[in-house]
Structure formats: C-alpha cells, structure tokens
Amino acid sequence: MSENEKNVQTEKKVDKKSKPGFFARIGKWLRELKSELKKVQWPTTKQTVNNTIIVIVCVLVVGLFIWVFDALASSVIGAIIKLFK
C-alpha cells in the first residue's frame, strides 16, 4: 500500500470520529434555520393582498390572450381544411 493511500485512509478515520452525530447535526441545522428566518423581511398583509391581486389579474389576462389566439388559430385551420376538402 502506498504512502498516499495510507494518508487517505487515516484521514477518513479521523473525519468519522470528529463528525457530530445525526441529531446534533439536525439541531445545528434547526438553530441556523431559525437564525436565518429572523433575518427575512416578511411582507405585510397589505403587500401580500396587493401582490396576490396582481398575480390573479396577470393570469387572467394571459389566459384571455391564449383563449383568443386558440380560437383564432382554430378558425384559420378550420377554414384551410374546408378550402382543401
């Protein structure tokens, strides 16, 4: 076994011993999550309602354009099919 392979195996053994347990890692993750969530600037109720209304209006407008385009394309394709029958 080469010297390099021995060093790699030794490093793996040291890493496993110094690695915290499963529940310790979960606890650390939850503490960090709580810390990060405190930094978030949450929107007010008014902002949330306003953004929701904007999204709904945009969805309706895009849906209307798609419906009109679909109806127009269907009419054009129907006319072309009738033309060649």
C-alpha positions in Angstrom: 0.0 0.0 0.0 1.5 3.3 -0.9 2.0 6.2 1.5 -0.7 8.2 -0.3 -3.3 5.5 0.3 -2.4 5.3 4.0 -2.9 9.0 4.4 -6.3 8.9 2.7 -7.4 6.0 5.0 -6.1 7.8 8.1 -8.0 11.0 7.1 -11.2 9.1 6.7 -10.9 7.6 10.1 -10.3 11.0 11.7 -13.2 12.5 9.8 -15.6 9.8 11.1 -14.5 10.3 14.7 -14.8 14.1 14.6 -18.1 14.2 12.7 -21.0 15.1 15.0 -23.9 12.7 15.4 -27.1 12.7 13.4 -29.3 14.5 16.0 -26.5 17.1 16.7 -26.4 18.0 13.0 -30.2 18.3 12.9 -30.1 20.5 16.0 -27.5 22.7 14.5 -29.4 22.9 11.2 -32.6 23.9 13.0 -30.8 26.6 15.0 -29.2 28.0 11.8 -32.6 27.9 10.1 -34.2 29.9 13.0 -31.4 32.4 12.8 -31.9 32.9 9.0 -35.6 33.2 9.3 -35.2 36.1 11.7 -33.3 37.9 9.0 -36.1 37.7 6.5 -38.1 40.8 5.8 -41.7 39.4 5.7 -44.3 41.3 3.6 -47.2 43.0 5.3 -50.8 41.8 4.8 -51.5 44.7 2.5 -48.5 43.8 0.3 -49.5 40.2 0.2 -53.1 41.0 -0.8 -51.8 43.5 -3.4 -49.3 41.0 -4.9 -52.0 38.3 -5.0 -54.4 40.5 -6.9 -51.7 41.4 -9.4 -50.9 37.8 -10.0 -54.5 36.9 -10.4 -55.1 39.7 -12.9 -51.9 38.7 -14.9 -53.1 35.1 -15.0 -56.5 36.2 -16.3 -55.0 38.5 -19.0 -52.6 35.8 -20.2 -55.4 33.3 -20.2 -57.6 35.6 -22.2 -54.8 36.1 -24.8 -54.3 32.4 -25.1 -58.0 31.8 -25.5 -58.3 34.4 -28.2 -55.2 33.1 -30.0 -56.5 29.5 -29.8 -60.0 30.5 -31.1 -58.3 32.4 -34.0 -55.9 29.6 -34.8 -58.8 27.1 -34.7 -60.9 29.2 -37.1 -58.0 29.7 -39.5 -57.1 26.0 -39.5 -60.8 25.1 -39.9 -61.1 27.5 -42.9 -57.9 26.0 -44.5 -59.2 22.4 -44.1 -62.6 23.4 -45.7 -60.8 25.1 -48.5 -58.9 21.9 -49.5 -61.9 19.4 -49.0 
